[in-house]
Amino acid sequence: MELYYYLSIALCGIVLWLKFLLRRRVLFFTPLVMLVAAWMLNAVMMFYVMDHPETKNCRVFIDFAGFGKVLFYFILAGVCGCIFASVLTGFQPFRAPDDTRTDDFVKILTKFVKQFRFILNLNAIFGVCRFFIVFSYMNFDSFGDYRRFAALDLGKVMPMWQALIYRISNHLYVLAGFYIVLYGAYYFFQKKSNWKTFFWNFCLFSIPLMATGGRLWILNFTAYFFSGVLFMYSLFVHTGTANKVLLKLVWLLAGMAFAICMIGQLRSQSAEYDPNQSGTASLWGKMAYVTDGNVMLSNYIDLGLGGITDWGESTFGNAQTLAMIRDYEMTSFAGYVEGTHSHLYFDFGIPGMFIVWFLICAVMEFAALRMIPRMTVFSFLTGAVLIKMMQESIIFNCIRASYPYFEWILLLVFFSKFFQKAPIGKEAMASELPEYGQYRKHK
């Protein structure tokens, strides 16, 4: 029963290790790295669910053995898709940016971080408004009951002004995410870490999603910030600065993981929806929510729901298409994450979901390999969205959830004068650039 889970973990670990070993020859941080990291965590946590099935509050049978095979082939299809994209690019080693391009990009990052911080402030203000709206529907004492809140379809009962606040807040959250990406790239070039600024940026960015009672705000900040830093690390891996920054990221990642577990533990202790199970999971077990999509998909496979939609309606459509999903969301699975694989299964069945996932991963990896080395604002934002999609593939339908991000990138490119002039290396004048010579000292 556990063989395919071990194979999944081994496959992800080998790919991740090989990527790290070849980081000086090929671009390191691409969607492939996030793919294997996220799904390796998913496979590891399945062992916890097998030993503690009560933590999932499952009222239906879970075929762990059968799903392990599906999970392994799904991960294998994604890895093969990314490798195929690397073949298409010819496995060409990237070139480290020259001094002029580096100085110009640092200048742009400095300008952006200082002049566009108001985006985070607006994001926080509308996030506070969302808190007040949430409290108007739920008492503070029941805020830990996030599954009941997830089952509320507030959009149908909200007054127009409240719905407008939510819409504006959602768009500001997208722009705030873009800010964090470039702030992460800017962070890479700092001699000393300004932890006060880091903490405030984290808080200002996270407030809107805190109002949902979930923990996604930690994951989103981690994905955006780490994308910006690791893009720079991949491009400047030959420098002495890269290794120091990487060590800081390891500690930050450990802190973020601990925060996710701790918040889940504290929240479950205040939950009222199931007092018999509240707080029963260990601190480590609070990471098991990443397997919710596996639990749901296992039951959907048992019910034979694969391939019942047309033309990728569930994966690429604008709305949830299956009443079955809504039924689960409104009952025992309220607040559960779904995962991209469940939507692919609905649309294409078992054979087709692997093929489509192969193609999706190939496109994402190819786009990242082509765009990130250009080191422009547009390429970094696009690359960060692709990384975020891979991270969210274990908990969301990453395709449909990313539409607003790509729409905003297109709007910024076509209608913003600043972003149109952001590509670097065209009109750089060394006499006007600050000195960043310490980043040119290679090992």
C-alpha positions as CSV (number, residue, x, y, z in Angstrom):
1,M,0.0,0.0,0.0
2,E,2.9,2.4,0.8
3,L,5.1,1.5,-2.2
4,Y,3.9,4.2,-4.5
5,Y,4.1,6.9,-1.8
6,Y,7.7,5.9,-1.3
7,L,8.3,6.1,-5.0
8,S,6.7,9.5,-5.2
9,I,8.9,10.9,-2.4
10,A,12.0,9.3,-3.9
11,L,11.2,10.8,-7.4
12,C,10.7,14.3,-6.0
13,G,13.8,14.0,-3.8
14,I,16.0,12.9,-6.6
15,V,14.8,15.6,-9.0
16,L,15.2,18.3,-6.3
17,W,18.7,17.1,-5.5
18,L,19.8,17.0,-9.1
19,K,18.5,20.4,-9.7
20,F,20.5,21.7,-6.8
21,L,23.7,20.0,-7.9
22,L,23.3,21.5,-11.4
23,R,22.4,25.0,-10.1
24,R,25.6,26.5,-11.6
25,R,24.8,25.2,-15.0
26,V,21.1,25.5,-15.5
27,L,18.5,27.8,-14.0
28,F,17.7,26.5,-10.5
29,F,14.4,27.9,-9.4
30,T,11.8,27.1,-11.9
31,P,8.3,25.6,-11.7
32,L,9.9,22.1,-11.6
33,V,11.5,22.8,-8.2
34,M,8.3,24.0,-6.7
35,L,6.4,21.1,-8.3
36,V,8.6,18.4,-6.7
37,A,8.8,20.3,-3.4
38,A,5.1,20.8,-3.0
39,W,4.0,17.3,-4.1
40,M,6.8,15.6,-2.0
41,L,5.2,17.3,1.0
42,N,1.9,16.1,-0.1
43,A,3.1,12.5,-0.4
44,V,4.9,12.7,3.0
45,M,1.8,13.9,4.8
46,M,-0.2,11.0,3.3
47,F,1.7,8.8,5.7
48,Y,0.3,10.9,8.6
49,V,-3.2,10.6,7.2
50,M,-2.9,6.8,6.9
51,D,-1.9,6.6,10.6
52,H,-4.4,9.3,11.8
53,P,-7.4,9.1,9.4
54,E,-9.6,10.8,12.1
55,T,-7.8,14.1,11.5
56,K,-9.4,14.4,8.1
57,N,-12.9,14.0,9.5
58,C,-13.6,11.6,6.7
59,R,-17.0,10.0,6.6
60,V,-16.3,7.9,3.5
61,F,-13.8,5.2,2.6
62,I,-10.4,6.2,1.4
63,D,-8.5,3.8,-0.9
64,F,-4.9,4.7,0.1
65,A,-3.4,1.9,-1.9
66,G,-5.2,2.8,-5.1
67,F,-4.7,6.5,-4.8
68,G,-0.9,6.1,-4.1
69,K,-0.6,4.8,-7.7
70,V,-2.6,7.8,-9.1
71,L,-0.4,10.2,-7.1
72,F,2.8,8.7,-8.3
73,Y,1.9,8.9,-12.0
74,F,0.5,12.4,-11.6
75,I,3.8,13.6,-10.2
76,L,5.7,11.6,-12.8
77,A,3.7,13.3,-15.6
78,G,4.5,16.7,-14.2
79,V,8.2,16.0,-13.9
80,C,8.3,14.6,-17.4
81,G,6.5,17.7,-18.7
82,C,9.1,20.0,-17.2
83,I,12.0,17.9,-18.5
84,F,10.4,17.9,-21.9
85,A,10.4,21.7,-21.7
86,S,14.1,21.7,-20.8
87,V,14.7,19.5,-23.9
88,L,12.9,22.1,-26.1
89,T,15.2,24.8,-24.7
90,G,18.2,22.7,-25.5
91,F,19.4,22.5,-21.9
92,Q,21.2,25.7,-22.7
93,P,23.1,27.0,-19.6
94,F,22.1,30.5,-18.6
95,R,24.5,33.4,-18.7
96,A,25.1,35.4,-15.6
97,P,23.8,39.0,-16.1
98,D,26.5,41.6,-16.9
99,D,27.4,44.5,-14.6
100,T,25.3,47.0,-16.5
101,R,22.2,44.9,-16.5
102,T,22.6,44.2,-12.8
103,D,23.1,47.8,-11.8
104,D,20.1,48.9,-13.9
105,F,17.8,46.2,-12.4
106,V,18.9,47.1,-8.8
107,K,18.1,50.7,-9.6
108,I,14.6,49.7,-10.9
109,L,14.0,47.5,-7.8
110,T,15.0,50.3,-5.5
111,K,12.7,52.8,-7.2
112,F,9.8,50.3,-7.2
113,V,10.1,49.3,-3.5
114,K,10.2,53.0,-2.4
115,Q,7.6,54.5,-4.6
116,F,5.0,51.7,-4.7
117,R,4.8,50.8,-1.0
118,F,1.4,52.5,-0.9
119,I,0.0,49.4,-2.6
120,L,0.6,47.4,0.6
121,N,-1.0,50.2,2.7
122,L,-4.1,50.2,0.6
123,N,-4.2,46.4,0.7
124,A,-4.1,46.5,4.5
125,I,-6.8,49.1,4.7
126,F,-9.2,47.1,2.6
127,G,-8.2,44.0,4.5
128,V,-9.3,45.6,7.8
129,C,-12.6,46.4,6.2
130,R,-12.9,42.7,5.3
131,F,-12.4,41.9,9.0
132,F,-15.4,44.1,9.9
133,I,-17.5,42.4,7.3
134,V,-16.6,39.0,8.5
135,F,-17.4,39.9,12.1
136,S,-20.8,41.2,11.1
137,Y,-21.7,37.7,10.0
138,M,-19.8,35.7,12.6
139,N,-19.0,36.3,16.2
140,F,-15.4,36.5,17.2
141,D,-15.8,33.5,19.4
142,S,-16.6,31.3,16.5
143,F,-13.9,32.6,14.2
144,G,-11.8,29.5,14.8
145,D,-14.6,27.6,13.1
146,Y,-13.2,28.3,9.7
147,R,-14.9,25.3,8.0
148,R,-18.4,26.7,8.9
149,F,-17.2,30.1,7.6
150,A,-15.9,28.5,4.4
151,A,-19.4,27.0,3.8
152,L,-21.0,30.5,3.9
153,D,-21.7,31.9,0.5
154,L,-21.4,35.5,1.6
155,G,-21.5,36.8,-1.9
156,K,-25.2,36.1,-2.2
157,V,-26.2,37.9,1.0
158,M,-23.8,40.8,1.1
159,P,-25.0,44.3,0.4
160,M,-23.5,45.8,-2.8
161,W,-21.1,48.0,-0.9
162,Q,-19.6,45.1,1.0
163,A,-19.3,43.0,-2.2
164,L,-17.5,46.0,-3.8
165,I,-15.0,46.1,-0.9
166,Y,-14.3,42.5,-1.5
167,R,-13.7,43.0,-5.2
168,I,-11.4,45.9,-4.7
169,S,-9.5,44.1,-1.9
170,N,-9.0,41.1,-4.2
171,H,-7.4,43.2,-6.9
172,L,-5.2,45.0,-4.4
173,Y,-4.1,41.7,-3.1
174,V,-2.9,40.7,-6.5
175,L,-0.9,43.9,-6.9
176,A,0.5,43.5,-3.3
177,G,1.7,40.1,-4.3
178,F,3.6,41.6,-7.2
179,Y,5.1,44.1,-4.8
180,I,6.4,41.3,-2.6
181,V,8.0,39.5,-5.5
182,L,10.1,42.5,-6.4
183,Y,10.7,43.3,-2.7
184,G,12.2,39.7,-2.5
185,A,14.5,40.5,-5.4
186,Y,15.4,43.8,-3.8
187,Y,16.1,41.9,-0.5
188,F,18.7,39.7,-2.2
189,F,20.9,42.7,-2.8
190,Q,20.8,44.2,0.7
191,K,24.0,44.0,2.8
192,K,22.0,43.8,6.0
193,S,18.6,42.3,6.5
194,N,16.0,44.9,7.6
195,W,13.8,42.6,9.6
196,K,11.5,45.4,10.7
197,T,10.6,46.2,7.1
198,F,10.3,42.5,6.3
199,F,7.8,42.0,9.2
200,W,5.7,45.0,8.3
201,N,5.5,44.0,4.7
202,F,4.5,40.6,5.8
203,C,1.7,42.0,8.0
204,L,0.4,44.5,5.4
205,F,0.3,41.9,2.7
206,S,-1.4,39.2,4.8
207,I,-4.3,41.1,6.4
208,P,-6.9,40.5,3.7
209,L,-6.5,36.7,3.8
210,M,-6.3,36.6,7.6
211,A,-10.0,37.6,7.4
212,T,-10.9,34.2,5.9
213,G,-9.6,32.3,9.0
214,G,-7.3,30.2,6.8
215,R,-3.5,29.9,6.6
216,L,-3.1,30.7,2.9
217,W,-1.7,34.1,3.7
218,I,1.5,32.5,5.0
219,L,1.9,30.3,1.9
220,N,1.2,33.2,-0.5
221,F,3.7,35.5,1.1
222,T,6.3,32.7,1.2
223,A,5.7,31.9,-2.5
224,Y,6.0,35.5,-3.6
225,F,8.9,36.5,-1.4
226,F,10.9,33.4,-2.0
227,S,10.2,33.6,-5.8
228,G,11.9,37.1,-5.9
229,V,14.8,36.0,-3.8
230,L,15.4,32.7,-5.5
231,F,15.2,34.2,-8.9
232,M,18.1,36.3,-8.0
233,Y,19.8,33.4,-6.4
234,S,19.5,31.4,-9.6
235,L,21.0,34.2,-11.6
236,F,23.8,35.1,-9.2
237,V,24.5,31.6,-7.8
238,H,28.2,32.1,-8.6
239,T,28.5,35.0,-6.2
240,G,29.4,34.9,-2.5
241,T,26.1,36.7,-1.7
242,A,24.0,33.8,-2.9
243,N,25.0,31.2,-0.3
244,K,24.4,33.7,2.6
245,V,21.0,34.5,1.3
246,L,20.1,30.9,0.8
247,L,20.9,30.2,4.5
248,K,18.6,32.9,5.6
249,L,15.8,31.5,3.4
250,V,16.2,28.1,5.1
251,W,15.5,29.6,8.5
252,L,12.7,31.7,7.1
253,L,11.1,28.6,5.6
254,A,11.3,26.7,8.8
255,G,9.7,29.7,10.6
256,M,6.9,29.8,8.1
257,A,6.2,26.1,8.4
258,F,6.1,26.3,12.2
259,A,3.7,29.3,12.0
260,I,1.3,27.3,9.7
261,C,1.3,24.4,12.2
262,M,1.0,26.5,15.3
263,I,-1.9,28.6,13.9
264,G,-3.7,25.4,12.9
265,Q,-3.2,24.0,16.4
266,L,-4.5,27.2,18.1
267,R,-7.4,27.5,15.7
268,S,-8.6,23.9,16.2
269,Q,-8.6,24.4,20.0
270,S,-11.1,27.3,19.6
271,A,-13.3,25.5,16.9
272,E,-16.8,24.6,17.9
273,Y,-17.9,22.6,14.9
274,D,-16.6,19.2,16.2
275,P,-15.6,19.3,19.9
276,N,-14.8,15.6,19.8
277,Q,-12.0,16.1,17.3
278,S,-11.0,19.6,18.0
279,G,-7.3,19.8,18.9
280,T,-6.7,16.0,18.4
281,A,-4.1,16.5,15.7
282,S,-0.5,17.0,16.6
283,L,1.4,20.1,15.7
284,W,3.0,18.3,12.7
285,G,-0.4,16.9,11.8
286,K,-1.7,20.5,11.2
287,M,0.2,20.3,7.9
288,A,-1.9,17.4,6.8
289,Y,-4.5,19.8,5.3
290,V,-2.4,19.7,2.1
291,T,-3.8,16.2,1.5
292,D,-7.4,17.2,1.5
293,G,-7.5,17.2,-2.3
294,N,-6.2,13.6,-2.2
295,V,-9.0,12.6,0.1
296,M,-11.6,14.2,-2.1
297,L,-10.2,12.8,-5.3
298,S,-9.9,9.3,-3.9
299,N,-13.6,9.4,-3.2
300,Y,-14.5,10.9,-6.6
301,I,-12.5,8.1,-8.3
302,D,-14.4,5.5,-6.2
303,L,-17.7,7.2,-7.5
304,G,-16.5,7.1,-11.1
305,L,-16.9,10.8,-11.8
306,G,-14.0,11.1,-14.2
307,G,-14.5,12.7,-17.6
308,I,-18.0,13.8,-17.1
309,T,-17.4,17.5,-18.1
310,D,-16.7,18.8,-21.6
311,W,-13.7,20.7,-22.9
312,G,-11.9,21.2,-19.6
313,E,-14.9,23.0,-18.0
314,S,-13.9,22.2,-14.5
315,T,-10.2,23.0,-14.9
316,F,-10.3,26.0,-17.2
317,G,-13.8,27.3,-16.8
318,N,-14.9,30.4,-15.0
319,A,-17.1,28.8,-12.4
320,Q,-17.4,25.6,-10.4
321,T,-19.2,23.2,-12.7
322,L,-20.0,20.2,-10.7
323,A,-22.8,20.1,-8.2
324,M,-21.0,17.2,-6.6
325,I,-18.2,19.4,-5.5
326,R,-20.6,22.0,-4.1
327,D,-22.4,19.2,-2.1
328,Y,-19.1,18.2,-0.6
329,E,-18.1,21.8,0.1
330,M,-21.3,22.5,1.9
331,T,-21.2,19.4,4.1
332,S,-18.3,17.4,5.6
333,F,-15.8,18.8,3.2
334,A,-16.5,22.5,3.8
335,G,-13.2,24.3,3.9
336,Y,-11.3,21.4,2.4
337,V,-8.8,22.2,-0.3
338,E,-9.3,20.5,-3.7
339,G,-6.1,20.3,-5.6
340,T,-5.6,20.7,-9.4
341,H,-5.7,16.9,-9.9
342,S,-9.3,16.6,-8.9
343,H,-10.4,19.1,-11.5
344,L,-8.3,17.4,-14.2
345,Y,-9.9,14.1,-13.2
346,F,-13.4,15.5,-13.6
347,D,-12.6,16.8,-17.1
348,F,-10.4,14.1,-18.6
349,G,-10.5,11.0,-16.4
350,I,-7.6,8.9,-15.2
351,P,-5.6,8.6,-18.5
352,G,-6.4,12.1,-19.7
353,M,-5.5,13.9,-16.5
354,F,-1.9,12.7,-16.7
355,I,-1.6,13.8,-20.4
356,V,-3.1,17.3,-19.7
357,W,-0.9,17.8,-16.6
358,F,2.1,16.8,-18.7
359,L,1.3,19.6,-21.2
360,I,0.5,22.2,-18.5
361,C,3.8,21.6,-16.7
362,A,5.7,21.7,-20.0
363,V,4.2,25.0,-20.9
364,M,4.9,26.5,-17.5
365,E,8.5,25.3,-17.3
366,F,9.2,26.4,-20.9
367,A,7.8,29.9,-20.2
368,A,9.9,30.2,-17.0
369,L,13.1,29.1,-18.6
370,R,12.6,31.7,-21.4
371,M,11.5,34.6,-19.3
372,I,13.3,34.5,-15.9
373,P,16.8,34.9,-17.3
374,R,15.7,38.1,-19.0
375,M,15.6,39.8,-15.6
376,T,12.9,42.3,-16.2
377,V,9.9,43.3,-14.1
378,F,7.5,41.6,-16.5
379,S,9.5,38.4,-16.6
380,F,9.9,38.2,-12.8
381,L,6.2,38.8,-12.2
382,T,5.2,36.1,-14.8
383,G,7.8,33.7,-13.3
384,A,6.5,34.3,-9.8
385,V,2.9,33.6,-10.9
386,L,4.0,30.3,-12.4
387,I,5.8,29.4,-9.2
388,K,2.7,30.2,-7.2
389,M,0.6,28.1,-9.5
390,M,2.8,25.1,-8.8
391,Q,2.7,25.7,-5.1
392,E,-1.1,26.0,-5.2
393,S,-1.5,22.9,-7.3
394,I,-1.8,20.7,-4.2
395,I,-4.5,22.8,-2.6
396,F,-6.3,24.7,-5.4
397,N,-7.3,24.6,-9.1
398,C,-4.1,26.5,-9.9
399,I,-5.2,27.2,-13.5
400,R,-8.4,29.1,-12.9
401,A,-7.2,30.8,-9.7
402,S,-4.3,32.4,-11.6
403,Y,-6.4,34.2,-14.3
404,P,-6.6,37.5,-12.4
405,Y,-2.8,37.6,-12.0
406,F,-2.1,37.2,-15.7
407,E,-4.8,39.7,-16.5
408,W,-3.1,42.3,-14.2
409,I,0.3,41.5,-15.7
410,L,-1.1,42.2,-19.2
411,L,-2.7,45.4,-18.0
412,L,0.5,46.6,-16.4
413,V,2.5,45.9,-19.5
414,F,0.2,47.6,-21.9
415,F,-1.0,50.5,-19.9
416,S,1.7,51.4,-17.5
417,K,4.6,53.5,-18.7
418,F,6.8,52.4,-15.9
419,F,6.4,48.7,-16.7
420,Q,6.9,49.3,-20.4
421,K,10.3,50.8,-19.8
422,A,11.2,48.2,-17.2
423,P,13.2,45.8,-19.5
424,I,16.8,46.6,-18.7
425,G,20.0,46.7,-20.7
426,K,18.7,48.9,-23.4
427,E,19.5,52.5,-22.3
428,A,21.7,51.9,-19.3
429,M,24.2,54.7,-18.5
430,A,26.9,53.7,-16.1
431,S,27.5,57.2,-15.0
432,E,23.9,57.4,-13.6
433,L,23.9,54.1,-11.8
434,P,24.8,53.4,-8.1
435,E,27.8,51.2,-7.4
436,Y,27.0,47.6,-6.5
437,G,30.4,46.2,-7.0
438,Q,30.2,43.9,-4.0
439,Y,27.8,41.7,-6.0
440,R,30.3,41.2,-8.8
441,K,32.8,39.5,-6.7
442,H,32.6,35.9,-7.8
443,K,34.1,32.9,-6.0
